[in-house]
Amino acid sequence: MYTFNPGPAAVYPAVRQYLQDAFDQGWLSAPHRSEKVISLVRQTVADLKVKLNIPQDYTVLFTSSATECWEILAQSLTPRRSFHLYNGDFGQKWLKYAQAIRPESTGLQFGLEELPDVARLPFGPEDTDLVCITQNETSTATQLREGFILNLFNRLGGALLAVDATSSMGGLNLKFIKADIWFASVQKNFGLPAGLGILVLSPRAVAQAKQIGEKGHYNSLTAMLSQMLNHQTNYTPNVLGIYLLSRIMAEREPIKTVHQHLVDRAEKLYQFFEQATPLTPLVANSETRSTTVIGLRGEAALIEEIKRRALEQGLHLGSGYGPLKSTTIRIANFPAVPDAAMEALVQFFVKEFPG
């Protein structure tokens, strides 16, 4: 069985052995204040920085999920309001989470084929704490590329730029220096089970968190930052998740290599579906469509038939999301999905649904 679901997504086959090793080596009951776990956290952070090209002066924190990061940023880095730019369900949900804590927060929705004009975005740097974007919107298979993020970063003024990179971190070579906050969950490009989030902060974001000094929650940034100075967490962490991440990062190729492989695969897949099947890419604009989540569009009856017949042949295709659920298929182009799976998928369409 090959799974192309975009999350929780395919895990690396080696995870089976890592789980056995974790049990045998006592990680499942290791005290989280012990030197054993402190050393694990220290090494995992070091490997993340090296393998993903995270600047050495940026801070890496562990959370339970990317969703928890939405809440942390609203409560600890947003004393006034945030501004959210979104074109899908996850970006919109982030805005709603923020508004539940900071009701003055605002947002702007844009189209799947559209790149917003940065100069015209309706936020004031003088009264906005965070500008929030979803770098890779899983629900709509869209992507904001490096040039757009750079232009937005240059317009910030005193605001911080926060990036939800849940469907791209670990797969794409992100330019971390061009934003203040990046976060993701491990159940996508890291090829691991859900239950662990990664939050990356620039020195500017760390300084802002300390200046605001919010301390009213179990996951307040001030407490998290203080504990991470000693490579500890302020609440009992997912030690198993961190251990699995450590094993994966130790084995992973540098992100530039991973990135290029995913880009090449995405280009081949888009070309194939544009020419050889009854489906068409959900996003026509090559500048806005995702590298890591391939969205395909078709009639609802055809989509259902394709998913059913694919599953009979051991291919689990990802459903659409939200209003696109019945008329789209999503294919995860994540590192843990092997090339053999992609070839099997292509051959399935060639034989069963030729264009």
PEMO-V709921 format. One record per run of one state. SS is the DSSP state (hx for helix, st for strand, lp for the rest). FROM is the first residue (numbers start at 1). LEN is the number of residues. If there is no record, write none. Layout:
<<SS,FROM,LEN> <SS,FROM,LEN>>
This chain:
<<lp,1,1> <st,2,2> <lp,4,11> <hx,15,10> <lp,25,2> <hx,27,3> <lp,30,5> <hx,35,18> <lp,53,6> <st,59,5> <lp,64,2> <hx,66,11> <lp,77,5> <st,82,5> <lp,87,2> <hx,89,13> <lp,102,4> <st,106,4> <lp,110,8> <hx,118,3> <lp,121,9> <st,130,5> <lp,135,1> <st,136,2> <lp,138,4> <st,142,2> <lp,144,2> <hx,146,8> <lp,154,6> <st,160,5> <lp,165,4> <st,169,1> <lp,170,2> <st,172,1> <lp,173,3> <hx,176,3> <lp,179,2> <st,181,5> <lp,186,11> <st,197,5> <lp,202,1> <hx,203,10> <lp,213,8> <hx,221,8> <lp,229,10> <hx,239,13> <lp,252,3> <hx,255,21> <lp,276,1> <st,277,1> <lp,278,2> <st,280,2> <lp,282,7> <st,289,1> <lp,290,3> <st,293,5> <lp,298,2> <hx,300,13> <lp,313,2> <st,315,2> <lp,317,1> <st,318,2> <lp,320,2> <hx,322,3> <lp,325,3> <st,328,5> <lp,333,6> <hx,339,14> <lp,353,1> <st,354,1> <lp,355,1>>
